[in-house]
Amino acid sequence: MNLGRDNYPEIRDAVRSLCAQFDGAYWQGVDEKRAYPEAFVDALTKAGWMSALIPEEYGGSGLATPAAATARCTT
């Protein structure tokens, strides 16, 4: 049974690569400060992943729902 884990490998790789820039020390610091992960969200935004489900006519990337879900599930 293929649960979609093999779909969109380029999206999975790109999101994993971006997420790898934010190691455990980053997340521990955010947690200890009870802060918002601003640098992480900024990086996702600049890479276009935060707008994955927003239609292009509204400034988003307009990815199909399965592709956008892949991006979200990879983070």
Order of alpha helices (4+ residues) and beta strands (2+ residues): alpha-alpha-alpha-alpha
